């Protein structure tokens, strides 16, 4: 892995390590967090894309449409398969709780985006 990809992965590692540090600090302060339930196995008879398409349609009330699908059809496949299939398809959180968790993560993601902006110029120079 070289250049931009390596640096993006480094930012992700920094964020994970930061989360691990928070957990370690909580452990040292004898704060015991109750773990949530593990998700059930994914349905064996359906692909992530099939499951994701169903979930996405249920959440937005109709099949997904938009310029992004025409512009970059792969994005639609990734959204359906990974976001809605692999992530929203897990049954350990209901959709509302998952949305609350996602919204709560935005401030952290904003910091990641700022980190990416710092890394991106040097990655582009190496391309």
C-alpha positions as CSV (number, residue, x, y, z in Angstrom):
1,X,0.0,0.0,0.0
2,X,1.5,3.3,-1.0
3,X,0.9,7.0,-1.0
4,X,-2.6,8.3,-0.5
5,X,-4.1,4.9,0.5
6,X,-1.5,4.3,3.2
7,X,-2.0,7.8,4.6
8,X,-5.8,7.4,4.7
9,X,-5.5,4.1,6.4
10,X,-3.1,5.8,8.9
11,X,-5.8,8.3,9.8
12,X,-8.3,5.5,10.3
13,X,-5.8,3.8,12.6
14,X,-5.3,7.0,14.6
15,X,-9.1,7.2,15.1
16,X,-9.3,3.6,16.2
17,X,-6.4,4.0,18.6
18,X,-8.1,7.1,20.0
19,X,-11.3,5.1,20.6
20,X,-9.2,2.3,22.2
21,X,-7.6,5.0,24.5
22,X,-11.0,6.1,25.6
23,X,-12.0,2.5,26.4
24,X,-8.7,2.0,28.3
25,X,-9.2,5.2,30.3
26,X,-12.8,4.1,31.2
27,X,-11.4,0.7,32.3
28,X,-8.8,2.3,34.5
29,X,-11.5,4.5,36.1
30,X,-13.4,1.2,36.8
31,X,-16.2,2.2,34.5
32,X,-17.9,-1.0,33.3
33,X,-19.8,-0.6,30.1
34,X,-22.5,-3.1,29.4
35,X,-22.0,-4.7,26.0
36,X,-24.8,-4.8,23.6
37,X,-26.1,-8.0,21.9
38,X,-24.1,-9.5,19.1
39,X,-25.9,-9.4,15.7
40,X,-27.5,-12.5,14.3
41,X,-25.9,-14.1,11.3
42,X,-26.9,-12.5,8.0
43,X,-29.6,-14.3,6.0
44,X,-27.9,-17.1,4.1
45,X,-30.4,-17.0,1.2
46,X,-29.9,-13.3,0.3
47,X,-27.0,-11.2,-0.8
48,X,-26.0,-8.0,0.9
49,X,-27.2,-6.1,-2.1
50,X,-30.7,-7.8,-2.1
51,X,-31.1,-7.2,1.6
52,X,-29.7,-3.6,1.3
53,X,-32.0,-2.7,-1.6
54,X,-35.0,-3.9,0.5
55,X,-33.9,-1.9,3.6
56,X,-33.0,1.2,1.6
57,X,-36.4,1.2,-0.1
58,X,-38.2,0.7,3.2
59,X,-36.3,3.6,4.8
60,X,-36.8,6.1,2.0
61,X,-40.3,4.9,1.0
62,X,-39.5,4.1,-2.6
63,X,-36.7,2.7,-4.7
64,X,-33.6,4.9,-4.7
65,X,-33.2,7.3,-7.6
66,X,-31.0,10.3,-8.2
67,X,-28.2,11.7,-10.2
68,X,-25.6,9.9,-8.2
69,X,-26.8,6.6,-9.5
70,X,-26.4,7.7,-13.1
71,X,-23.1,9.5,-12.4
72,X,-21.5,6.6,-10.5
73,X,-23.5,3.4,-10.5
74,X,-20.9,1.8,-8.3
75,X,-21.8,4.1,-5.5
76,X,-25.4,2.8,-5.6
77,X,-24.0,-0.8,-5.4
78,X,-21.8,0.1,-2.4
79,X,-24.6,1.9,-0.6
80,X,-27.0,-0.9,-1.1
81,X,-24.6,-3.7,-0.4
82,X,-22.4,-2.4,2.4
83,X,-24.3,0.4,4.1
84,X,-27.8,-0.9,3.9
85,X,-27.1,-4.6,3.5
86,X,-24.0,-5.3,5.7
87,X,-24.5,-2.5,8.3
88,X,-28.2,-1.7,8.5
89,X,-29.0,-5.4,7.9
90,X,-27.5,-6.3,11.3
91,X,-30.2,-6.8,13.9
92,X,-28.3,-5.6,17.0
93,X,-29.7,-2.0,16.6
94,X,-33.0,-0.8,15.3
95,X,-32.9,1.7,12.4
96,X,-33.6,4.7,14.7
97,X,-30.8,3.8,17.2
98,X,-28.4,3.2,14.3
99,X,-29.3,6.7,12.9
100,X,-28.7,8.2,16.4
101,X,-25.3,6.5,16.5
102,X,-24.4,7.8,13.1
103,X,-25.4,11.3,13.9
104,X,-23.4,11.1,17.1
105,X,-20.4,10.1,15.1
106,X,-20.5,13.2,12.9
107,X,-18.3,15.4,15.1
108,X,-15.6,12.6,15.0
109,X,-16.0,12.2,11.3
110,X,-15.6,15.9,10.8
111,X,-12.2,15.7,12.5
112,X,-11.4,12.8,10.2
113,X,-12.4,14.8,7.2
114,X,-10.1,17.6,8.4
115,X,-7.3,15.0,8.7
116,X,-8.0,13.8,5.2
117,X,-7.7,17.4,3.9
118,X,-4.3,17.6,5.4
119,X,-3.2,14.3,3.9
120,X,-4.9,14.6,0.5
121,X,-2.5,17.2,-1.0
122,X,0.6,15.1,-0.3
123,X,-1.2,12.0,-1.6
124,X,-2.1,13.8,-4.9
125,X,1.4,15.0,-5.3
126,X,2.6,11.3,-5.2
127,X,0.1,10.1,-7.8
